[in-house]
Structure formats: C-alpha cells, structure tokens
Amino acid sequence: MQVVELTDRESRMVNGSPVVIARHWSKDRILAAVKQADTQPVTTGLAPAVPALTPRELDLVRELDSGFSYQEIARQLGLTTETVRTYSKSLYTKLDAHSRGEAVFRARLQGLL
C-alpha cells in the first residue's frame, strides 16, 4: 500500500491512513492522488472549521437556498437591497464562495442548512 501525504486543511482517509488534499488542486490532480493510493477517499468525520456566521448571514443563506432574489430577500427580512448585498459579501468570504450556488453548497457541506 502506498500512502499519499499532501498538505492543506481538508483531510481524507485512504486505506485507513490520513491523506490531506489541497483545496486549490484541480479535480484531475485529486483523482490522480487517490488513484495513486489505489482506493477511494472516505471522510474521517473531521469537518473543516465551521465559520461563525451571524444570525442574519444564516437567514441570508437560507433565503439564497430558497432561490429568492436580493430584492425579495430584502423585503422578507426588512432590509435594504444594499444591506443584503453587504451581508452576501461577508457570507461569501466566510464560506470561501464566489457565487450564490457555491455559498449554499458550502453551507450544506458544513451542516448549516
């Protein structure tokens, strides 16, 4: 058995041995590392640190998950559209996301939704 030792924060298990896969790696590089270890990755149960979201950011990510526009979210939460945009920027930064869909996806992965 060959163990692949890599560096970054996201840990996985390969044949019972920890393997760390860098977030910035391409899909092909990750698949090559797994193939090199000759097995499929299995999660260790250790999740990356969950960012501390404010109650409004949690409200926002729930509304984004529902597919509402910023204008609709602003109306529902009693905020201005510009305030919703500001919360969105903070949310995207904390979740390391670059779009609404990615923010919702990352929130789901971290158990926030």
Secondary structure, 3 states (H helix, E strand, C coil): CCCCCCCCCEEEEECCEEEEECCCCCHHHHHHHHHHHCCCCECCCCCCCCCCCCHHHHHHHHHHHCCCCHHHHHHHHCCCHHHHHHHHHHHHHHHCCCCHHHHHHHHHHCCCC
